[in-house]
């Protein structure tokens, strides 16, 4: 059976040698992570390590392993100067002569590992700002609009890599038999509107009034707008955004009352997903500002996010700003 274009050939025609090395290093590592995830129950890598990271979160065994593996693969690729991860307190220099810096969530939704729900790896790539030598935080504090590539891998019923190098969004499915990714989603376009909303509605008591009104609007019956909408929430951003990208709708993770900026990390969760969704024709905002226009002030900065189909996000913004009925 013909499998089509493989990832290596696809990237080689769209990126310089350095970026090609970075992206293929990431892809190679995710193949190994995919195998580990699929065998987690029989390989003694389920559950927590018994420690918490510097952000106060419980570290899962696969979190730690995936983070180490990604650093190893990117270091071996030779083109990645610096590495920023949810699991590391500071930035890490991998190759002093490298041209690119990579921000990664090694295993998004890792609390779902024990129940075999979709989890994933999220990443964005920027050109480094410094000329050479040790990288610094300044190399990473760039707006998302300046990224040269972004993507995620979802480990679910199949392993799928969604990628953009600034020329649209393409998806590749991992074929384990020959250890390759093949093009299976060509020029992805998110539907202009969708009938699914994703939010942790159990936190609704903490939401501001505009968001509460929007969610009430989503569940009202109205034949003209196809409501009520369906609530779907997995609890891993990569799982929920993968569905949103392909089927349309909106994913919401707000700043709750008493929170200045929300919970999700700007550089390695919100920016990569916003880059992909915008490349597919969608919209992403923190409720006030386009995500890709935010100038980060710190490497582990957090952000609210409203992301998905353009019409859904615009309607939500109207409620957030006191309009819409």
C-alpha positions as CSV (number, residue, x, y, z in Angstrom):
1,X,0.0,0.0,0.0
2,X,1.3,3.4,-1.0
3,X,2.0,5.6,2.1
4,X,2.7,8.9,0.4
5,X,5.2,11.6,1.3
6,X,7.3,11.0,4.3
7,X,8.2,13.7,6.8
8,X,11.9,13.8,6.0
9,X,11.2,14.6,2.3
10,X,8.5,17.1,3.2
11,X,10.7,19.1,5.6
12,X,13.8,19.0,3.3
13,X,12.0,21.1,0.7
14,X,10.7,23.7,3.1
15,X,13.4,24.4,5.6
16,X,17.2,25.2,5.8
17,X,19.5,22.5,7.0
18,X,19.6,23.7,10.6
19,X,15.8,23.9,10.9
20,X,15.5,20.5,9.2
21,X,17.9,19.0,11.8
22,X,15.9,20.5,14.6
23,X,12.5,19.3,13.3
24,X,13.7,15.8,12.4
25,X,15.4,15.5,15.8
26,X,12.1,16.3,17.5
27,X,10.3,13.9,15.3
28,X,12.7,11.0,15.9
29,X,12.4,11.5,19.7
30,X,8.6,11.5,19.5
31,X,8.7,8.1,17.8
32,X,10.5,6.8,20.9
33,X,8.1,8.6,23.3
34,X,5.2,7.0,21.3
35,X,6.5,3.6,21.9
36,X,7.1,4.3,25.6
37,X,3.5,5.6,26.0
38,X,2.0,2.6,24.3
39,X,3.9,0.2,26.6
40,X,3.7,2.3,29.8
41,X,1.6,-0.2,31.7
42,X,4.2,-3.0,31.3
43,X,7.4,-1.0,31.5
44,X,7.2,0.4,35.1
45,X,7.0,4.0,33.8
46,X,3.4,4.7,34.9
47,X,2.7,7.0,37.8
48,X,4.5,9.8,39.6
49,X,8.2,10.0,40.5
50,X,7.4,11.1,44.0
51,X,8.8,14.6,43.4
52,X,7.3,17.9,42.3
53,X,8.9,20.3,39.8
54,X,9.9,23.9,40.4
55,X,6.4,24.9,39.5
56,X,4.9,22.8,42.3
57,X,3.4,20.1,40.0
58,X,3.7,16.4,40.5
59,X,6.3,14.9,38.1
60,X,5.2,11.8,36.2
61,X,7.8,9.2,35.3
62,X,7.2,9.8,31.6
63,X,7.5,13.5,32.0
64,X,11.0,13.2,33.3
65,X,12.0,10.6,30.8
66,X,10.6,12.5,27.8
67,X,12.3,15.7,28.9
68,X,15.7,14.0,29.1
69,X,15.2,12.2,25.7
70,X,14.2,15.4,23.9
71,X,17.4,17.2,25.2
72,X,19.5,14.3,24.1
73,X,18.0,14.1,20.6
74,X,18.2,17.8,20.0
75,X,21.8,18.0,21.3
76,X,22.8,15.2,18.9
77,X,21.1,17.0,16.0
78,X,23.6,19.8,16.3
79,X,21.4,22.8,15.3
80,X,19.5,23.5,18.5
81,X,21.4,26.0,20.6
82,X,19.0,26.3,23.5
83,X,16.2,24.3,25.2
84,X,13.3,25.5,27.3
85,X,11.0,23.0,29.0
86,X,8.1,22.9,31.5
87,X,10.3,20.5,33.4
88,X,13.4,22.6,33.7
89,X,13.7,25.7,35.8
90,X,16.0,27.6,33.5
91,X,17.1,27.5,29.9
92,X,19.7,24.8,28.8
93,X,22.4,25.3,26.3
94,X,22.7,22.3,24.0
95,X,25.0,23.5,21.2
96,X,26.8,26.8,21.5
97,X,27.0,27.1,17.7
98,X,23.4,26.2,17.1
99,X,21.1,28.6,15.2
100,X,17.7,27.8,16.8
101,X,16.0,27.6,20.2
102,X,13.2,25.2,21.1
103,X,10.5,25.6,23.7
104,X,8.8,22.3,24.6
105,X,6.1,20.8,26.8
106,X,7.6,17.3,26.7
107,X,4.4,15.4,27.7
108,X,1.3,17.6,27.9
109,X,-1.6,16.0,29.8
110,X,0.7,13.5,31.6
111,X,-1.8,13.0,34.4
112,X,-3.9,11.2,31.7
113,X,-1.2,8.5,31.2
114,X,-2.6,6.2,33.8
115,X,-6.0,6.1,32.1
116,X,-4.8,5.8,28.5
117,X,-6.3,9.1,27.4
118,X,-4.6,11.2,24.7
119,X,-1.4,13.1,25.7
120,X,1.2,14.8,23.6
121,X,4.4,16.8,23.0
122,X,4.1,20.5,22.1
123,X,6.9,22.6,20.6
124,X,7.8,25.9,19.0
125,X,11.1,26.9,17.3
126,X,12.6,30.4,17.0
127,X,15.9,31.6,15.6
128,X,18.3,32.4,18.4
129,X,18.9,36.1,19.0
130,X,22.5,35.8,20.3
131,X,25.3,35.2,17.9
132,X,26.9,32.2,19.6
133,X,28.0,30.8,22.9
134,X,25.7,30.1,25.9
135,X,22.0,30.9,25.3
136,X,20.2,33.1,27.7
137,X,16.5,33.7,28.6
138,X,16.6,36.7,26.1
139,X,16.9,34.2,23.3
140,X,13.5,32.8,24.2
141,X,11.7,36.0,25.1
142,X,10.4,36.5,21.5
143,X,6.8,36.9,20.4
144,X,5.1,33.9,18.8
145,X,4.7,35.7,15.5
146,X,8.5,35.4,15.1
147,X,8.5,31.6,15.3
148,X,9.8,29.7,12.3
149,X,8.0,26.5,13.2
150,X,5.6,24.9,15.6
151,X,3.8,21.7,16.1
152,X,2.6,19.0,18.4
153,X,2.4,15.2,18.5
154,X,-0.7,13.5,19.9
155,X,-0.3,10.0,21.3
156,X,-3.7,8.5,21.0
157,X,-5.4,5.8,18.8
158,X,-2.6,6.7,16.4
159,X,0.4,8.9,16.8
160,X,0.0,12.1,14.7
161,X,2.4,15.0,14.2
162,X,0.9,18.3,13.3
163,X,3.4,20.8,11.9
164,X,3.7,24.2,10.4
165,X,6.8,26.0,9.1
166,X,4.8,29.1,8.2
167,X,3.3,27.7,5.1
168,X,0.1,26.1,6.4
169,X,-0.5,23.1,8.6
170,X,0.3,19.5,7.7
171,X,-0.3,16.3,9.6
172,X,1.8,13.1,9.6
173,X,0.8,9.8,11.0
174,X,3.5,7.5,12.5
175,X,3.8,4.1,10.8
176,X,5.6,2.0,13.4
177,X,6.4,-0.9,11.0
178,X,9.0,1.2,9.1
179,X,9.6,3.9,11.8
180,X,8.4,6.8,9.6
181,X,5.9,9.6,9.6
182,X,3.8,9.9,6.5
183,X,1.7,12.9,5.3
184,X,-2.0,12.2,6.0
185,X,-3.4,15.7,6.6
186,X,-2.6,18.0,3.6
187,X,-3.1,21.7,4.1
188,X,-5.4,21.6,7.2
189,X,-8.0,24.3,7.4
190,X,-9.9,24.7,10.7
191,X,-13.7,25.1,10.0
192,X,-14.8,28.7,10.3
193,X,-17.2,27.7,13.0
194,X,-17.9,24.6,15.0
195,X,-20.4,23.2,17.5
196,X,-18.0,21.9,20.2
197,X,-16.6,23.9,23.1
198,X,-13.9,22.7,25.4
199,X,-13.5,24.1,28.9
200,X,-13.2,22.7,32.5
201,X,-16.7,23.7,33.4
202,X,-16.2,22.4,36.9
203,X,-14.3,25.7,37.5
204,X,-17.2,27.9,36.3
205,X,-17.7,29.4,39.7
206,X,-14.3,31.0,39.3
207,X,-15.0,32.4,35.8
208,X,-15.8,36.1,35.1
209,X,-19.3,37.1,34.2
210,X,-18.6,37.5,30.5
211,X,-17.4,33.9,30.2
212,X,-20.3,32.6,32.2
213,X,-22.7,34.3,29.9
214,X,-20.9,32.9,26.9
215,X,-21.1,29.3,28.2
216,X,-24.8,29.8,29.0
217,X,-25.3,31.0,25.4
218,X,-23.4,27.8,24.2
219,X,-26.0,25.5,25.8
220,X,-29.1,27.4,24.8
221,X,-31.2,25.9,22.0
222,X,-31.2,27.9,18.8
223,X,-31.7,26.1,15.5
224,X,-30.3,29.0,13.4
225,X,-26.9,28.8,15.1
226,X,-26.9,25.0,15.7
227,X,-27.0,25.3,19.4
228,X,-26.8,23.8,21.9
229,X,-23.1,23.1,21.4
230,X,-21.5,19.9,22.7
231,X,-19.0,20.1,25.6
232,X,-15.9,18.0,25.1
233,X,-13.0,18.2,27.5
234,X,-10.2,15.7,27.8
235,X,-7.9,17.5,30.2
236,X,-4.9,17.6,27.9
237,X,-4.5,20.7,25.8
238,X,-3.0,18.7,22.9
239,X,-5.9,16.2,22.9
240,X,-8.6,19.0,23.0
241,X,-6.8,21.2,20.4
242,X,-6.3,18.3,18.0
243,X,-10.0,17.7,17.9
244,X,-10.7,21.5,17.7
245,X,-8.3,21.9,14.8
246,X,-9.9,19.2,12.7
247,X,-13.5,19.6,13.6
248,X,-13.9,23.2,14.6
249,X,-15.1,24.9,17.8
250,X,-13.3,26.6,20.7
251,X,-10.9,25.7,23.4
252,X,-11.0,27.9,26.5
253,X,-8.6,28.1,29.5
254,X,-9.3,31.4,31.2
255,X,-7.6,33.3,33.9
256,X,-9.9,32.6,36.8
257,X,-10.9,35.1,39.4
258,X,-7.8,36.0,41.5
259,X,-5.4,34.9,38.7
260,X,-3.6,37.6,36.7
261,X,-2.7,35.5,33.7
262,X,-4.2,32.0,33.8
263,X,-2.5,28.7,34.1
264,X,-1.2,27.5,30.7
265,X,2.4,28.4,29.7
266,X,2.8,31.0,27.0
267,X,6.0,29.9,25.3
268,X,5.5,26.1,25.1
269,X,1.7,25.7,25.2
270,X,-0.2,28.8,24.0
271,X,2.3,30.0,21.4
272,X,2.8,26.7,19.5
273,X,-1.0,26.0,19.4
274,X,-1.8,29.5,18.4
275,X,0.7,29.4,15.6
276,X,-0.8,26.2,14.2
277,X,-4.4,27.4,14.6
278,X,-3.7,30.7,12.9
279,X,-1.8,28.9,10.1
280,X,-5.0,26.9,9.6
281,X,-7.2,30.0,9.5
282,X,-8.3,30.1,13.1
283,X,-8.0,32.7,15.9
284,X,-6.2,32.7,19.3
285,X,-6.3,35.4,22.0
286,X,-5.8,35.8,25.7
287,X,-9.2,37.6,25.8
288,X,-7.7,41.0,24.9
289,X,-4.6,40.5,22.8
290,X,-3.6,38.1,20.0
291,X,-1.5,35.4,21.6
292,X,1.2,35.6,18.9
293,X,1.6,39.4,19.6
294,X,2.4,39.0,23.3
295,X,5.9,40.0,24.2
296,X,6.9,37.5,27.0
297,X,8.4,38.9,30.1
298,X,9.6,35.6,31.6
299,X,10.3,32.2,30.3
300,X,7.6,30.4,32.2
301,X,5.0,33.1,31.8
302,X,1.4,31.9,32.0
303,X,-1.5,33.1,29.9
304,X,-5.3,32.7,29.4
305,X,-6.3,31.4,26.0
306,X,-9.3,31.4,23.8
307,X,-8.5,29.5,20.6
308,X,-10.2,27.7,17.7
309,X,-12.5,28.5,14.9
310,X,-12.5,32.2,14.0
311,X,-16.3,32.7,14.4
312,X,-16.4,30.9,17.7
313,X,-13.5,32.9,19.2
314,X,-14.9,36.2,18.0
315,X,-18.3,35.5,19.5
316,X,-16.7,34.5,22.8
317,X,-14.7,37.8,22.8
318,X,-17.9,39.8,22.4
319,X,-19.2,38.2,25.6
320,X,-15.9,38.8,27.4
321,X,-16.0,42.5,26.5
322,X,-19.5,42.9,27.8
323,X,-21.4,42.7,24.4
324,X,-23.5,40.0,22.8
325,X,-26.8,38.7,24.0
